[in-house]
Amino acid sequence: MHAAATEAQSAALRTLLRSFGQIVLQPNAFTGACLLGAWLLYDPSLACAALIGAIAANVSAVLAGYCEDDTRAGLHGFNGALAGLAAFSFIADNATAAAVAILAATGTAWLLEPWSRWLRTRGLGYFSSPCLIVTWLWLPLVTRVAQQASLANEPTLSAVQLSSGLLAGFAQTGFASGALPGVLVWIGIAAASRRHALWALLGAGLASVVHLLLGASASSFDAGLLGFNGALTAIALADCGIAMTLGGVVLSVVLQMAAAYYVLPAMTAPFVLATWSMQWLTGRFPRGTAVAEAATRAETRKRVTSPASFRRPG
């Protein structure tokens, strides 16, 4: 009896950690543990926010009768974790943030099944879109909003700043910042897939360079705000070919810059929209079938790999 209870607790913990791992598209408990470590290192309240959101979403998925295998893979919990992180990032009062986190995470779980079914018929993954939709619904009701990246040019970055800013982009996938939390997140990705870790580095680096060339500020780079959408896009499109992957990363930069220009709370929408665009384009070329098959194989491995992160307010 005791052994059965211990095994059940262990399975629940692995499910929770996989929910965190799915934020960076890795259905891996160790990856999730690395993200948890990054939150604890940067701000323990973020760890609490992710736990509240993931638990609420997973419980809602169980009550709704969703596929248990998908729940154990973290596919039903990671949007909830992101919803919790968004609530604590945009709402100053912790009690209010906790209440919104629970409600928003539950909302992502109930939205997930019909929304993902509709997207699958069009060959698209849902990624972090449920959390984006739910967060956009309540965000206009609060007064604390994310600060948009400045477009003012600043002095040339040193090698140390370049490394620190690049790594901070990985931390931003979970609303954290800083080089050390970023290292933990990248290690978590590498533990699950060295190939994805390399693509993530390339995506974050390319996105950051393009942003800086277009006039983004060095302070935004230091905070990791320029690279995280590119990193997530590169991971999501890693099986779709080099051209599609790099094209998706550049498109994510364009979308993020457009959102900043119009002072819109983009969060991970540039990553999601860029990835959808590349998935849609796979059916528009004569040789697109092979790319589409690669994307299908990748999605079958993770079911509907659905990460995301948001842009953390300054």
N, C-alpha and C positions, 0 to 999 in steps of 0.2 A: 504494500500500500504506500509506504514511504517512498519507495523507488519510483512508483508511478507518479506520485505528486512531484517529485524532484524532476522527472523527465518532462512533465507538463510545464513546470516553471521554466525549465531550460528552453523548451520549444517556444514559449511565449517571449522569452528574452531574445532568442534568435530572430523571431518575427519582428520584434520591435527594432532591433539593430538593422535588419534588412530594409525596413522602412526608411531608416536614415540613409542607408547605402544607396537606395534608389534615387535619392536626391541628385546624385552624380551618376545615375544610370548604371549602378552596379548592385545586383541582387546578392550582396555579400555582407555577412554579419561583421566581419573584421573591418570592412570599409565603413560600416555604420558606427562601429566603436571608435574609429579614427575621427569621424565627424563629431561624435559625442565628446571626445577628448578636445577637439578644437574649440567647441562651444564652452566647455569648462575652463579652458585656458584663457579664452578671450572675455567671456562674460557668462557666468553660471546661469543667469536668468534665461539665456538663450537655450541652454540645455533643458531647463524646466519647460520652456515654451514648446520645444520640439516634442518632449515627452507627452505633454498635455494633448497636443494636436494629434500625434500618432496614435495614442491610446484611444482617443475619442473616435477617430476615423476607423480604426480596426474594429472596435466594439460595434460601431454602426454597421460596418460591412458584414460582421457576423450576424447581427440582428436582421439584416436585410437578406440573408441567405446567399451571399455572394460566394463564388468559388473559393474553397478553402486553400487550394494550392496557390492561387493568386494572392490570398491574404498572407500566407506563410512566406511568399516571395517578396513581400513588402509593397506590392503594387497598390494595395488599398490604403496604406498608411502614410506614404510619403507626402501626398498632397495635403493630408491633414497636418503632418509635421510642418510643412511649409506655411500652412494657414496659421498655425500657432506662432511661428517665427515672425510672420508678417504682422500679426496682431501686437506682439510685444515690441516690434520695431517701429510701428506707426502710432501706437497709443501710449501716452505717457503714464497713465494710471495703471498700476499692475493689476488691481482687482478687476477693472474694466477690461483690460487686455486679456486676462484669464477667461472671463465670461465670453468675450468675442471669439477667443481661440477655440473654445469648446464648440460654440455654435457654428463657426466657420468651418472647422474640421469636420463636423457632422454633415454640414452642407456639401462639402467636397465628396464625401463618401456616397451620399444619396444621389448626387449629380453624376458620379463617375460612370455607372453602368449604362444609362441611356446615352450619355454624351460620347463615351468611348465606342459604343456600338455604331452610332451615327458616323463617327470619324473613320472607323474601320471599313465601312462600306465605300469610303472614298480613298482608301489606301493610306490613311494618316494615323499617326500615333497621338495619344492624348497628352503625353508629357506633363508639364505643370499647368496646363490650361484650366483644369477645374479649380485650382487654387487662385489663378489669375482672375477668373470670372467671379468667384465668390468675394475675393478681396476688393475688386473694383466696385462691387455692389455696396460694401459698407464704408469704403475709404472716403467717399465724399462727406460722410457724417462726422469725421474727426477733423480737427484743425491742424494736427501735426502732420506735415507732409515731407516727403523726401526732398532733399536738396539736389538740384540738378547739377550736373558737371559744368564747370566753368569752361568757356571757350577761349579764355585768355592764355596766351603763350607764356611760359615761364622758363627759367634758365635750363640749360642742358642737364640731363640726368646723368649722375655718376653710375659706374658699374654696380655699386652696392645698391643704389636706388632702383636700378633696372631689375636686379634679382629680387629685391624685396617687393617691388610693385607687382612683378609677375606672379610671385608666390601668393601675394595677398589676394589676387584674383580667384584663386582656388578657395580661399577662406570665404569669399563673398558668395560662393554658391550656397552657403548655409548661413548667410547674414552676418558672418563674422568678418574680421579684418586682421591684417598683420601677417608677417612672413612666417612665423612659427606655426600658427594655426593653419596657414596655407600648406606648409610642409606636411603636416599631419593628414590633411585632406588628400594631397597628392599621393602620399604613401598608401593611403587607403585605396585609391584608384589603382595604383600600381600593383598592390597585392591581389586585386581581383583580375586585372588585365594590364600587363605591361604595354601592350599595344595601345589600349585606350589612354594610358598615362602619357605616352609619347604624343598621341594625337591631341590630348588636352593641352600639353605644353605648346605644341605648334599652334593650336587654335587661340590660346590665350596670348601668345607672343604676336601672332599676326594681327589679331584684333587690336591689341594695345598699340602696335606700331601704326596701323592705319588711323586709329583714333588720334594719336599724337600728331601725325602728319596733317590731319584735318583740323588741328588746333585745340584739341582737348588739353586740359591743364595737367601739370605734373602732379598736383595734389590729388586729383582724381585717380591718376595712375598709381600713386603711392597707396591709396586706400583700396586698390584692387577693383575699382568700378569699371575699368576699361576692358578687362580681360575675361570676366566670368561668363558672359554670354557666348563669346567665341569659343571658350573651352568646352562648354556644354554642347554647342552646335557641332564641334569637331568630333566629340564622342558619339553623338547621336547619328552622325552621317559617316562614321569611320568605315562602314562596310559598303558605302555607296560610290566609292571611287574618289581619286584625288581631286578631280575637277569639281565634282559636286560638293565635296567637303570644303575645299577652299572657297568655292563660290558661296556656300552657305555661311561661312565665317564672315566674309566681306559683306554679305547682305545683312547679317546681324548687326554689323557696325553701322551701316547706313540707317537701319531702322532705329537703332539706339540713338544715333545723332539726331534723327528727325524727331524722336520723342523728346529729347532734351531741348531742341529748338522750340517746340510748342509747349514746353513745360508740362509734359504728360508723365504720369507714374508708370513707366514702361515695365519695370521689374524684369522678369525673364521673358516678356513678350517678344523681344527681338530674337531670342533663341528659338522660341516656339514657331514664330511666323517664318523665320528663315528656314528652319528644318522642314516645315510643311511645304514651303515653296519648292525646295529641292526634291522632296518626295513627289510633288505634283509634276515637276519637270521630267522625272524619270520616264513618264509615259508619253513624253512629247518628242522623243528622239528615236530614230530607227534602231539604235543599239541600246535603248533605254530598258529593254526587257531584262537584260543581264543585270543591270544595276538594280532594277526593281526586285529581281529574285534575291539578290544579295541583301537588300533591305528587308525582304520578307523573312529570310533565314535569321537575320539579326533580331528581328522582332519576335520570331518564334522562340529564340533562346531566352529572351527576357519577357516574353509575352508582349506587353506594350510598354517598353522601356519609357518611363515617364519621369524624368527628373525635373529639376528646375531649381532655381534659386531666384532670389529677387535682388533688386537693388536696394541695398541698405541705406537708410537716411544718414546724412553726415552727422 
